[in-house]
C-alpha cells in the first residue's frame, strides 16, 4: 500500500440474497482514499452510498474483493478484531447524532475511550480537549435535550474525534440541521481538514458535496465518477479564515 493511502478497495462487491438470485448493492468498486482526503460520496437513493459507508466503516464485510485499511486486510478479521480496528481508526458522525440522552456532553464524548483501557483522568482530559476543539467548552455538563441541533452535532463530532481516528466518516451529517447551522458544521469540517484530518462525507445534498475537495459518485452500485472539485479548495480556504 502506498504510504499516503489510508484505504484501498479492489473489486469490492456486496451481494444480498432476495428471492432466488438476489442483487448487488455494490459491484466492482476500486478506490484509493489518501491521507487528508476530503471526500463526498454522492448518488441517488439506492445507488449504494449506505452500503459503501458500512463497508468503509467496518460495520459490514464485502461479499468479494479486498479492503485494506492502513495496510490491514479488513475482510480477514474476525468480529472482535474488526470492532477493535473500527474503534481505533474510524470516527463516526450520524445524521441523528446518536447521543446518549441521559449522559452529559462530556460523558458522551468520553464513551469511545472506555474501550481503550485509559484511566478516567486521561479520558476526561481527552474529552475536554475534543469539546474545546469544536467550541463547546462551556457546554460540557449539558445534556443533549439542553443543546441545539448544531450543538448536538458538535458533541457528536467531538465524540468521533476524541480517539484521534485515521478517518472521520460522516453519514448525512447536516440532514437534520437548518441552513445556517449546516454552514457552521461544514466550516468546522473545513477546519478539521485543514488540520490534517481525513474526512469522508456521505450526502445527497449538492451544496455539501461542493464543499468537499473530491466527489465520488455512485449509481446502481457502481462507481461512475471520481473527480477533484476545483471550487471546494477556495471555499475551504475562506472558511478556515473565519471563526468556527
N, C-alpha and C positions, 0 to 999 in steps of 0.2 A: 504494500500500500504506500503510495507517495506520501511524503511527510506532511503535506498540507491538506490531505484528505482526512476528514473525520468519519465519513460514511462512504462505503462503496456498495452499490446494488448491482448485481449481474443477473440478467434474465429472470428477474423476480416475477413469480406468479402467485396468485391466491385464488383457489378454486373452492366454490361452495356447492354442496350437493343440494339439488332441488328437483324432485322428480327423478327420472332415470338418469339424466345426463348432468344436471347442474349447470353452473355458469362460472365464468372467470370474472371476478371483480377487478383483478389486475392481471396483465399478461405481458411478458417481455419487457419489463422495466429495467433499464440500465441508467444508473445515475451516480454521479460523484458529488458529494457535498464537502466543501472545503472549509478549513478553519476560517472563522469570521465571515462566513457567508451570511447574507440577509435575504432570505428566500420566501416568496409567496407561492403556495401551491393552490392553483385555482382550477375550476371546472364546474360544470353544471351538476345538478343533483343526479346521483348515480354514476358519476364519472370515475369514482374510485378514490376520491380525496380522503374520506374517513378510513378506508381500508389501508391506504398508504400511510396515513398518520399512525394507525395502530401498529403497523409493521415497523416504522421508523422508531416509534416509542417503545418497542419491545413488549407491547401488550399482546401480540399475536405472532404466530410463526408463519412464514411463507410456505406455500404448498410446494414450490420448486424455486430453484435459483439460490444464489449466495448473497448473504448480507454480512458485511464486516463493519463493525463499529470500533473505531480506533484500533483496527487490526484484529479484533476478536471475531471469530465466526459465530454470529449470534444463533444461527439455525441449529448449531450443535449443542447449545446449552440446555441443561435441564431447568425446570421451573424455579428452583431455588437460586441457581446461578443467574438466570435471566432476571429475577427480581432484584438481585444484588447489583447487577450492572445497570439496570434501569434506575435504581435509587441513587447510584453514584454518578452516572453520566448524563442523565436526562432530567430536565426540569419541565414540568407540565403546567400549562395555563389553559383553563377551560372557560367556555362561554358563560357557564352558570357559577363560576368562581369555585364551587365545591369546598367551601369553608365549613369548619365545624361550628354550628350555631351557638353552642354553649361554651366555646373557647374564645379567649381574647385574641386580638390580632397577634400579639406576641406568642401566645400558645399555639396558634395555628401555624405560624412561621417556624416554630421550633419542631413541629411534628416530624418532618422528614429526618431530623437529626437523631431521633430516638433510636433508629435502627443502626446508627453509626457507633454506638457504644461510647459516646462522648459524655464527659462529666456535665452535670446540669449547669454549672457556671460557664462552661465553654459553649453549651447550647444557647444559653441566654445571651452571651456576648455576640455570637454569630447572628442570632435572630434580630437583635437590636441593630446591628450593623446593616443587615438587609433591609429592615424597615426604614432606617435612616437613608439608605440608598434610593428608596422610592418616595421619600419625602413624607413619611408617616411617623416621624419620631415623636410627635405629640398625640398619636392615636393608638399607642401600643396596648393600652389597657381597655380599649373599647371592644365591644362585641360586634359581630357582623351586622346585627339589626340597628346598631348605633352609627353605622357608616353609610355613606352614599355608595351608589353603584361603582363609581370611579375609584373610591377609596377601597372598596372590597376587592376590586380587580388589582389594585396596587398591593394589597395584602397577598393576594394570590401570586403576583409576580415576585414579591419578596420571598414567599414560601418556595417558589420554583428556583430562585437564585441562591438560597441560603446554603445549599450543599455544593455550590460552585460547580455546576454541571458543565459538561462539554457542550451540550446543546440545550437551547431553550425552545420547546415545542409548544406553540400556541394554537389552539383549535377555536376558530371564530372568536378571538379574544375581545372583540368590541361589539359582538352581536346583541348584547343586552344594554348597550350604553347609548346615550344621546350623542349628537354630532360633536358638541363641544368637548365632552369627556373623551370621545373617541380620538380627537386630535391630541389631547393631553397624553393618552395612553400610547399612541403611536410616536409621539415626541419622546416619551420615555424609552420606547423600543429603539428609536434612532440613537439615543444617548448610550444605551447599553451596547449597541452595535459599535458605536464609536469607541467604547472602552474595550472592544475585542471579543464580545460575546457572539457566538454563532446562533442565529435565530432562524427558525422555520415557522412561518405563519400560514395556517390553512384557512382560507377565506373564500367567500363568494362575492365579496364587495370589491369592486374595481378600484375605489379610492384607497383601499387598504393595500391592494396589490401594487398600486402606483408608488407607495412609499418604500417598497422593498427594492433591493438592487438587482434581484434575479427573480424571474417569474417562470414557474414550471406549470404547464397546462396539461390536464388530463382530459381524455374523452373516451367513454366506453371502455375504461380500464387500460387504456394505452397512453403513454406519454407522447404527446403530439408536438410539443414545443418546449424549448428551454432557452430563454433569452435573457440577456442582461438589459436592465432598464436604465437608460441614459438620464431620464428625468429624475429618478429617485435620488441619485447622489447629490444633486443640487438641493433637493428638498431636505435631505438629512442634514446637510451642512448648515442650512438655515435653522433647522430645529435645534441642532446642537449648540447654536449660538444663543438660543433663548433659554430662559429658566423653565425647568420642568416642574 
